[in-house]
Amino acid sequence: MKPTYEIRIGTLAGFDTLVPQLGGVPAKLLARASLPPNCVRRPEILISISTLVDLLNVCKQELQCDDFGLRLAELQGLRMLGILGKLLLNGGNLDTALSACHRYMVLHNQADHWRLSEQGERLQAQRISHYSGLSDTDQYSELAMGAACRLFRELAGTDIRPLQVLFRHTPISSMQRYREYFDAEVLFAQERDCLIFDATLLRRPLSAPAPSLINYFEKFTHGLIKQYQGDIAAQVRTLILQTLGAKQHSLAQISQLMDMPVRTLQRRLNDSGTSFRQLLQQARMETARWHLRASSIDIGLLSASLGYTDVSAFSKAFRSIHGSSPLQWRKYQHEMH
């Protein structure tokens, strides 16, 4: 039985804005892909990569929009990272921010991940796909590549442009459209999907965020917390899941996001029969199981992305809960299915 690769719904950030602009009704298009009408407002929801691919292709056909993936990417960038995007606004350089983004994407997407590497004077951001057997994935590829390029620009400057953009598929829009979006040489039918930049970009300081972006994240955080009003444990757990990639798993960080004093949050969690430490462990283990069931992710990469100091620390924590190592647990799950 082939694994079902899943991705968090954050990959559809901007969907409710774009579809009406193109004359469509978001709820109707989501229903065509068997998705609930409010799913894009709930970042914890998981969908299969095949469902996402189907939805993007339905939108392309129904809205007569060959570049739907790129148009959706234009509305994403930091927004697709949820609350992690808000944390990245606090400063640092592009290298540090991209490391956090990489960990986030590893944890929230079983279907593919990015490999960042310096090759001499060039920085290569390569998209590595884990799924196979799906057809018509071009819209998703362009969404992923376009959103990654926009992420670079939102983090460190609108003047950033790739030296080259490589796609594995053949063009589905005009060459002019690709040149307008990426402002770079775009090549198709290549061996890999890859964005290539000047490596000196890594040392760039992060740009000051636009007021509209700050406002977006304030509303996003408030809306996320409001969904679980009255359940303090669920609120904290959701915020932890949203920020795992930041490697800043502290009670102080979560209390700041909730605009609540640390001691007050601690007391309320104790009153509800749990603690920040317990919720952090639950979030880590839930995410670990999600990946180990289906994805082929390297255990070292998963361990680092979850915030463990090394693989042995992750294995020890996992074994204490599940009675076996991550590798043994993965093998058993695959044998069962």
VOVOZA-228380 format. One record per residue (C-alpha): residue number from 0; residue in one letter; x, y, z. Coordinates in Angstrom, 1 decimal. Layout:
REM VOVOZA-228380
<site NUM 'a' <X Y Z>>;
...
***
This chain:
REM VOVOZA-228380
<site 0 'm' <0.0 0.0 0.0>>;
<site 1 'k' <1.5 3.4 -1.0>>;
<site 2 'p' <1.7 6.0 1.7>>;
<site 3 't' <-0.6 9.0 1.6>>;
<site 4 'y' <1.5 12.1 1.7>>;
<site 5 'e' <-0.1 15.0 3.6>>;
<site 6 'i' <0.5 18.7 3.8>>;
<site 7 'r' <-0.9 21.4 6.2>>;
<site 8 'i' <-3.6 23.6 4.8>>;
<site 9 'g' <-1.4 26.7 5.2>>;
<site 10 't' <-0.2 26.0 1.6>>;
<site 11 'l' <-3.5 27.5 0.5>>;
<site 12 'a' <-2.9 30.9 2.2>>;
<site 13 'g' <-4.5 33.6 0.0>>;
<site 14 'f' <-7.0 31.2 -1.6>>;
<site 15 'd' <-10.1 33.0 -0.3>>;
<site 16 't' <-8.7 36.3 -1.7>>;
<site 17 'l' <-7.6 35.1 -5.1>>;
<site 18 'v' <-10.6 33.0 -6.1>>;
<site 19 'p' <-13.2 35.8 -5.9>>;
<site 20 'q' <-10.8 38.1 -7.8>>;
<site 21 'l' <-10.9 35.6 -10.6>>;
<site 22 'g' <-14.7 35.4 -10.5>>;
<site 23 'g' <-15.0 32.2 -8.5>>;
<site 24 'v' <-16.6 31.1 -5.2>>;
<site 25 'p' <-14.0 29.5 -2.8>>;
<site 26 'a' <-16.5 27.2 -1.1>>;
<site 27 'k' <-17.7 25.7 -4.4>>;
<site 28 'l' <-14.2 25.0 -5.6>>;
<site 29 'l' <-13.2 23.5 -2.3>>;
<site 30 'a' <-16.3 21.3 -2.4>>;
<site 31 'r' <-15.1 20.0 -5.8>>;
<site 32 'a' <-12.1 18.6 -4.0>>;
<site 33 's' <-14.2 17.3 -1.0>>;
<site 34 'l' <-12.8 20.0 1.3>>;
<site 35 'p' <-14.9 21.9 3.9>>;
<site 36 'p' <-15.6 25.6 3.1>>;
<site 37 'n' <-13.8 27.0 6.1>>;
<site 38 'c' <-10.7 24.8 5.9>>;
<site 39 'v' <-8.3 27.5 4.7>>;
<site 40 'r' <-8.9 29.3 8.0>>;
<site 41 'r' <-7.8 26.3 10.1>>;
<site 42 'p' <-4.0 25.8 9.7>>;
<site 43 'e' <-4.0 22.5 11.7>>;
<site 44 'i' <-6.0 20.7 9.0>>;
<site 45 'l' <-4.1 18.2 6.9>>;
<site 46 'i' <-4.9 17.3 3.3>>;
<site 47 's' <-3.3 14.8 1.0>>;
<site 48 'i' <-1.0 16.0 -1.7>>;
<site 49 's' <-3.3 14.4 -4.3>>;
<site 50 't' <-6.3 16.5 -3.0>>;
<site 51 'l' <-4.2 19.7 -3.2>>;
<site 52 'v' <-3.1 18.8 -6.8>>;
<site 53 'd' <-6.8 18.1 -7.7>>;
<site 54 'l' <-7.9 21.4 -6.2>>;
<site 55 'l' <-5.3 23.5 -8.1>>;
<site 56 'n' <-6.2 21.8 -11.4>>;
<site 57 'v' <-9.9 22.4 -10.8>>;
<site 58 'c' <-9.2 26.0 -10.1>>;
<site 59 'k' <-7.2 26.3 -13.3>>;
<site 60 'q' <-10.0 24.8 -15.4>>;
<site 61 'e' <-13.0 26.4 -13.7>>;
<site 62 'l' <-11.4 29.9 -13.6>>;
<site 63 'q' <-9.7 29.5 -16.9>>;
<site 64 'c' <-6.4 30.5 -15.3>>;
<site 65 'd' <-3.3 28.7 -16.5>>;
<site 66 'd' <-1.1 30.5 -14.0>>;
<site 67 'f' <-3.3 29.8 -10.9>>;
<site 68 'g' <-0.4 28.4 -9.0>>;
<site 69 'l' <1.8 31.4 -9.6>>;
<site 70 'r' <-1.0 33.8 -8.8>>;
<site 71 'l' <-1.6 32.1 -5.5>>;
<site 72 'a' <2.1 32.2 -4.7>>;
<site 73 'e' <2.0 36.0 -5.1>>;
<site 74 'l' <-0.3 36.1 -2.1>>;
<site 75 'q' <1.9 33.9 0.1>>;
<site 76 'g' <5.5 34.3 1.1>>;
<site 77 'l' <5.7 34.7 4.9>>;
<site 78 'r' <1.9 34.3 5.2>>;
<site 79 'm' <2.2 30.6 4.3>>;
<site 80 'l' <4.3 30.0 7.5>>;
<site 81 'g' <1.5 31.0 9.8>>;
<site 82 'i' <2.7 32.2 13.2>>;
<site 83 'l' <6.3 31.3 12.4>>;
<site 84 'g' <6.2 34.1 9.9>>;
<site 85 'k' <5.4 36.5 12.7>>;
<site 86 'l' <8.3 35.3 14.8>>;
<site 87 'l' <10.7 35.8 11.9>>;
<site 88 'l' <9.9 39.5 11.8>>;
<site 89 'n' <11.9 40.0 14.9>>;
<site 90 'g' <15.2 40.4 13.1>>;
<site 91 'g' <18.4 38.5 12.3>>;
<site 92 'n' <19.8 37.7 8.8>>;
<site 93 'l' <18.4 35.7 5.9>>;
<site 94 'd' <20.5 32.7 6.7>>;
<site 95 't' <19.0 32.3 10.1>>;
<site 96 'a' <15.5 32.9 8.8>>;
<site 97 'l' <15.8 30.4 6.0>>;
<site 98 's' <17.0 27.7 8.4>>;
<site 99 'a' <13.8 28.3 10.5>>;
<site 100 'c' <11.7 28.2 7.3>>;
<site 101 'h' <13.3 25.0 6.2>>;
<site 102 'r' <12.6 23.3 9.6>>;
<site 103 'y' <9.0 24.5 9.4>>;
<site 104 'm' <8.4 23.1 5.9>>;
<site 105 'v' <10.0 19.8 6.8>>;
<site 106 'l' <7.5 19.5 9.7>>;
<site 107 'h' <4.4 20.6 7.9>>;
<site 108 'n' <4.8 18.9 4.5>>;
<site 109 'q' <5.3 15.2 3.9>>;
<site 110 'a' <5.2 15.6 0.2>>;
<site 111 'd' <8.4 17.4 -0.3>>;
<site 112 'h' <11.1 19.5 1.4>>;
<site 113 'w' <13.8 22.0 0.4>>;
<site 114 'r' <17.5 21.5 0.3>>;
<site 115 'l' <19.6 24.6 0.7>>;
<site 116 's' <23.2 24.4 -0.3>>;
<site 117 'e' <26.0 26.8 -1.2>>;
<site 118 'q' <27.9 25.9 -4.4>>;
<site 119 'g' <30.8 28.3 -4.6>>;
<site 120 'e' <29.3 31.8 -5.1>>;
<site 121 'r' <25.8 30.4 -5.6>>;
<site 122 'l' <23.0 29.4 -3.2>>;
<site 123 'q' <20.8 26.6 -4.5>>;
<site 124 'a' <17.3 26.1 -3.1>>;
<site 125 'q' <16.2 22.7 -4.5>>;
<site 126 'r' <12.7 21.2 -4.0>>;
<site 127 'i' <12.9 17.5 -3.2>>;
<site 128 's' <9.7 15.6 -3.9>>;
<site 129 'h' <8.8 12.4 -1.9>>;
<site 130 'y' <5.6 11.4 -3.8>>;
<site 131 's' <5.4 9.7 -7.1>>;
<site 132 'g' <2.7 8.4 -9.4>>;
<site 133 'l' <0.7 11.7 -9.4>>;
<site 134 's' <-0.1 13.3 -12.7>>;
<site 135 'd' <-0.7 17.0 -13.6>>;
<site 136 't' <1.4 18.3 -10.7>>;
<site 137 'd' <2.6 21.4 -12.6>>;
<site 138 'q' <0.3 23.8 -10.8>>;
<site 139 'y' <1.6 22.6 -7.4>>;
<site 140 's' <5.2 22.8 -8.5>>;
<site 141 'e' <4.7 26.4 -9.6>>;
<site 142 'l' <2.9 27.3 -6.4>>;
<site 143 'a' <5.8 25.9 -4.3>>;
<site 144 'm' <8.5 27.5 -6.4>>;
<site 145 'g' <6.7 30.8 -6.7>>;
<site 146 'a' <6.0 31.0 -3.0>>;
<site 147 'a' <9.6 30.2 -2.1>>;
<site 148 'c' <10.8 33.0 -4.3>>;
<site 149 'r' <8.4 35.4 -2.7>>;
<site 150 'l' <9.5 34.3 0.7>>;
<site 151 'f' <13.1 35.3 -0.1>>;
<site 152 'r' <11.9 38.8 -1.2>>;
<site 153 'e' <9.6 39.3 1.8>>;
<site 154 'l' <12.4 38.3 4.2>>;
<site 155 'a' <15.3 40.3 2.8>>;
<site 156 'g' <14.2 42.8 0.1>>;
<site 157 't' <12.0 43.2 -3.0>>;
<site 158 'd' <15.1 43.7 -5.1>>;
<site 159 'i' <16.1 40.1 -4.7>>;
<site 160 'r' <16.0 38.1 -7.9>>;
<site 161 'p' <17.2 34.6 -8.7>>;
<site 162 'l' <20.0 34.1 -11.1>>;
<site 163 'q' <18.1 31.2 -12.6>>;
<site 164 'v' <14.9 29.2 -12.0>>;
<site 165 'l' <14.8 25.6 -13.0>>;
<site 166 'f' <11.6 23.6 -13.5>>;
<site 167 'r' <11.2 19.9 -14.3>>;
<site 168 'h' <8.0 20.4 -16.2>>;
<site 169 't' <7.4 22.1 -19.5>>;
<site 170 'p' <5.8 25.6 -19.6>>;
<site 171 'i' <2.0 25.9 -18.8>>;
<site 172 's' <1.9 29.7 -19.2>>;
<site 173 's' <3.7 32.1 -21.5>>;
<site 174 'm' <7.4 32.7 -21.1>>;
<site 175 'q' <6.6 36.4 -20.5>>;
<site 176 'r' <4.5 35.4 -17.5>>;
<site 177 'y' <7.5 33.5 -15.9>>;
<site 178 'r' <9.9 36.4 -16.6>>;
<site 179 'e' <7.5 38.9 -15.0>>;
<site 180 'y' <7.1 36.8 -11.9>>;
<site 181 'f' <10.7 35.7 -11.3>>;
<site 182 'd' <12.6 38.5 -13.1>>;
<site 183 'a' <15.2 35.9 -14.0>>;
<site 184 'e' <16.1 33.3 -16.6>>;
<site 185 'v' <13.6 30.5 -16.4>>;
<site 186 'l' <14.5 27.0 -17.8>>;
<site 187 'f' <12.1 24.1 -18.3>>;
<site 188 'a' <12.4 20.3 -18.7>>;
<site 189 'q' <15.3 20.3 -16.2>>;
<site 190 'e' <16.4 17.5 -13.9>>;
<site 191 'r' <15.2 19.3 -10.8>>;
<site 192 'd' <13.1 22.2 -9.5>>;
<site 193 'c' <15.6 24.7 -8.2>>;
<site 194 'l' <16.0 28.4 -7.4>>;
<site 195 'i' <19.6 29.7 -7.8>>;
<site 196 'f' <20.7 32.9 -6.0>>;
<site 197 'd' <23.9 34.8 -5.3>>;
<site 198 'a' <25.2 33.3 -2.1>>;
<site 199 't' <26.0 36.7 -0.6>>;
<site 200 'l' <22.3 37.1 0.0>>;
<site 201 'l' <22.6 34.9 3.1>>;
<site 202 'r' <24.3 37.7 5.0>>;
<site 203 'r' <21.6 40.2 4.3>>;
<site 204 'p' <19.7 41.6 7.3>>;
<site 205 'l' <16.0 41.0 7.3>>;
<site 206 's' <13.9 43.8 5.9>>;
<site 207 'a' <11.5 45.8 8.1>>;
<site 208 'p' <8.0 44.2 7.6>>;
<site 209 'a' <5.3 46.2 5.9>>;
<site 210 'p' <2.5 47.4 8.3>>;
<site 211 's' <0.0 45.3 6.3>>;
<site 212 'l' <2.1 42.2 7.1>>;
<site 213 'i' <2.2 43.0 10.8>>;
<site 214 'n' <-1.5 43.5 10.8>>;
<site 215 'y' <-2.1 40.2 9.0>>;
<site 216 'f' <-0.2 38.2 11.6>>;
<site 217 'e' <-1.9 40.0 14.5>>;
<site 218 'k' <-5.3 39.0 13.0>>;
<site 219 'f' <-4.1 35.5 12.2>>;
<site 220 't' <-2.8 34.9 15.7>>;
<site 221 'h' <-6.0 36.3 17.3>>;
<site 222 'g' <-8.2 34.2 15.0>>;
<site 223 'l' <-6.2 31.0 15.7>>;
<site 224 'i' <-6.5 31.5 19.5>>;
<site 225 'k' <-10.2 32.4 19.3>>;
<site 226 'q' <-11.0 29.1 17.6>>;
<site 227 'y' <-10.2 27.3 20.9>>;
<site 228 'q' <-11.7 29.9 23.2>>;
<site 229 'g' <-12.2 28.4 26.7>>;
<site 230 'd' <-9.7 25.6 26.1>>;
<site 231 'i' <-6.3 27.0 27.2>>;
<site 232 'a' <-4.5 23.7 26.6>>;
<site 233 'a' <-5.7 23.5 23.0>>;
<site 234 'q' <-4.7 27.1 22.4>>;
<site 235 'v' <-1.2 26.5 23.6>>;
<site 236 'r' <-0.9 23.2 21.8>>;
<site 237 't' <-1.9 24.8 18.5>>;
<site 238 'l' <0.6 27.6 18.9>>;
<site 239 'i' <3.4 25.1 19.7>>;
<site 240 'l' <2.5 23.1 16.5>>;
<site 241 'q' <2.7 26.4 14.5>>;
<site 242 't' <6.1 27.4 15.9>>;
<site 243 'l' <8.0 24.1 16.2>>;
<site 244 'g' <10.4 25.1 13.4>>;
<site 245 'a' <11.5 28.2 15.2>>;
<site 246 'k' <13.4 26.1 17.8>>;
<site 247 'q' <12.2 28.6 20.5>>;
<site 248 'h' <9.9 26.3 22.4>>;
<site 249 's' <9.5 28.3 25.6>>;
<site 250 'l' <6.6 29.2 27.8>>;
<site 251 'a' <7.7 32.9 27.5>>;
<site 252 'q' <7.3 32.8 23.7>>;
<site 253 'i' <3.8 31.3 23.8>>;
<site 254 's' <2.7 33.7 26.5>>;
<site 255 'q' <3.9 36.6 24.4>>;
<site 256 'l' <1.9 35.3 21.4>>;
<site 257 'm' <-1.1 35.1 23.6>>;
<site 258 'd' <-0.5 38.5 25.2>>;
<site 259 'm' <-0.7 36.9 28.6>>;
<site 260 'p' <1.7 37.0 31.6>>;
<site 261 'v' <3.9 33.9 31.9>>;
<site 262 'r' <2.7 33.2 35.5>>;
<site 263 't' <-0.9 33.6 34.5>>;
<site 264 'l' <-0.5 31.1 31.6>>;
<site 265 'q' <1.4 28.7 33.8>>;
<site 266 'r' <-1.3 28.8 36.4>>;
<site 267 'r' <-4.1 28.3 33.9>>;
<site 268 'l' <-2.4 25.3 32.4>>;
<site 269 'n' <-1.9 23.8 35.8>>;
<site 270 'd' <-5.6 24.4 36.6>>;
<site 271 's' <-6.5 22.5 33.4>>;
<site 272 'g' <-4.3 19.5 34.4>>;
<site 273 't' <-1.4 19.9 32.1>>;
<site 274 's' <1.8 21.9 31.6>>;
<site 275 'f' <3.7 23.6 28.8>>;
<site 276 'r' <6.3 20.8 28.9>>;
<site 277 'q' <3.7 18.1 28.5>>;
<site 278 'l' <2.0 20.0 25.6>>;
<site 279 'l' <5.4 20.5 23.9>>;
<site 280 'q' <6.2 16.8 24.2>>;
<site 281 'q' <2.7 15.9 22.8>>;
<site 282 'a' <3.2 18.2 19.8>>;
<site 283 'r' <6.6 16.8 19.0>>;
<site 284 'm' <5.4 13.2 19.3>>;
<site 285 'e' <2.3 13.8 17.3>>;
<site 286 't' <4.4 15.4 14.5>>;
<site 287 'a' <7.0 12.7 14.7>>;
<site 288 'r' <4.3 9.9 14.3>>;
<site 289 'w' <2.7 11.8 11.4>>;
<site 290 'h' <6.0 11.7 9.5>>;
<site 291 'l' <7.1 8.3 10.5>>;
<site 292 'r' <3.8 6.7 9.3>>;
<site 293 'a' <4.1 7.9 5.8>>;
<site 294 's' <7.1 10.0 4.8>>;
<site 295 's' <10.6 8.9 4.0>>;
<site 296 'i' <12.1 11.7 6.0>>;
<site 297 'd' <15.6 11.1 7.4>>;
<site 298 'i' <15.5 10.6 11.2>>;
<site 299 'g' <18.3 13.1 11.7>>;
<site 300 'l' <16.4 15.8 9.8>>;
<site 301 'l' <13.2 15.1 11.6>>;
<site 302 's' <15.0 15.2 15.0>>;
<site 303 'a' <16.7 18.5 14.2>>;
<site 304 's' <13.5 20.1 12.9>>;
<site 305 'l' <11.6 19.1 16.1>>;
<site 306 'g' <14.2 21.0 18.1>>;
<site 307 'y' <16.1 18.1 19.7>>;
<site 308 't' <19.9 18.5 20.2>>;
<site 309 'd' <20.7 15.3 18.5>>;
<site 310 'v' <19.2 12.0 17.2>>;
<site 311 's' <19.9 10.2 20.5>>;
<site 312 'a' <17.8 12.7 22.5>>;
<site 313 'f' <14.9 12.3 20.1>>;
<site 314 's' <15.2 8.5 20.1>>;
<site 315 'k' <15.2 8.5 23.9>>;
<site 316 'a' <12.1 10.7 24.2>>;
<site 317 'f' <10.3 8.7 21.5>>;
<site 318 'r' <11.1 5.4 23.1>>;
<site 319 's' <9.9 6.6 26.5>>;
<site 320 'i' <6.5 7.2 25.0>>;
<site 321 'h' <6.1 4.4 22.4>>;
<site 322 'g' <8.4 1.7 23.7>>;
<site 323 's' <10.5 1.5 20.6>>;
<site 324 's' <12.9 3.7 18.6>>;
<site 325 'p' <11.6 5.9 15.8>>;
<site 326 'l' <13.1 3.5 13.2>>;
<site 327 'q' <11.5 0.5 14.8>>;
<site 328 'w' <8.2 2.2 15.1>>;
<site 329 'r' <8.3 3.3 11.4>>;
<site 330 'k' <9.2 -0.3 10.3>>;
<site 331 'y' <6.3 -1.7 12.3>>;
<site 332 'q' <3.8 0.9 10.8>>;
<site 333 'h' <4.9 0.1 7.3>>;
<site 334 'e' <4.6 -3.6 7.9>>;
<site 335 'm' <1.0 -3.1 9.3>>;
<site 336 'h' <0.0 -1.2 6.1>>;
***
